[in-house]
Amino acid sequence: MHNQTIKRLALLCLILAWIPSSFAQIFNQENPVVAKIGSKELRLNDIEDKQINDLRKQLFDKISAKIKERAIKQLAFSDSQYSKSPNFQVTDSQIKEFYTKNNLSTRGSYEKLAPQIKQYMVAQQQAMFGDYLYNKAQKEGLVTSMLQQPGDFLVQVALETGYTWSNKKGKVMLLEFSDYQCPFCARVQPTLKSLRKKYGKQVTFAYRHLPLPFHKEADEASIAAECARDQGKFEAIHDLLYKNPKQQFIPDLKRYARQVGVDDLKKFDTCLDQDTYRSRVNHDKAVGASLGMNGTPSFAIGLYDPDKKLMQGEILSGALPEAQFIQMIEKYLNK
């Protein structure tokens, strides 16, 4: 078991051990009282952060899955409707469509990934059939769950000096925090380009910097992007930096400025040499840390107020499939 998994499970055990209210209370109330300090009640929302919320959701999902598994298994003994299992099939065309739709060419060739995709799609069909049986059992009154799903953990994030693509007044914002030397950040860029093409008129796409400490040149790369931004070349150098993660030393960054056609090269060089935007990059890092972002890429997705330049939404992490971004975007577009 990975150390990170062990730590998360240990934290979950500590949370459950520390909370003096009953286990059922945590799941069956929206914002239960978890302690009393003097005469004042301490509620879950007062102490909950994203990590606690993620753990609560994981535990809810695990318990829900076990309930569903046990329910279907027990019902199968007495009702043949719950004992039948179809022979699930996945065609080559479906696998190819999945590969293309989710931009998986950045992760490997079709031939290499096809068996994994097929296995995943069969597992998805099996899970969907299990959901169908469980929902059927619930509608027939054969199963009643007492669990209440934890609500979403929402954060407020100001755009501040974040770079935005063409639409600055979308109903929804997708705000990326990334690192120019992070391979997963580079991997997700084609997905983000696809999303901008699909949702460019409805969603404000924005970018802030989160160079990680062990990527030694990533801070300077972020500063170079801001220096190029002064001259309208942010997007051009942004793409080039992700294509060259191992060549981001100062001479490389100056060469990229010339390659993308920065007009005033002396101004760019001075901006880079004098660390003009170091404080901006450091501020972005501090904001990311305050949101619980300890890896890249990380995203804040939610409703956006373009007048206040403030969004409220949820945090996502990792080079996620396009379908997962779409699901979250659609969720907020429909609010």
Secondary structure, 3 states (H helix, E strand, C coil): CCHHHHHHHHHHHHHHHHCCCCHHHHHHCCCCEEEEECCEEEEHHHHCCHHHHHHHHHHHHHHHHHHHHHHHHHHHHHCHHHCCCCCCCCCHHHHHHHHHHCCHHHCCCHHHHHHHHHHHHHHHHHHHHHHHHHHHHHHCCCCCCCCCCCCCCCEEEECCCCEECCCCCCCEEEEEEECCCCHHHHHHHHHHHHHHHHHCCCEEEEEEECCCCCCCCHHHHHHHHHHHHCCCCHHHHHHHHHHCCCCCCHHHHHHHHHHCCCCCHHHHHHHHHCCCCHHHHHHHHHHHHHCCCCCCCEEEEEEEECCCCEEEEEEEECCCCHHHHHHHHHHHHCC
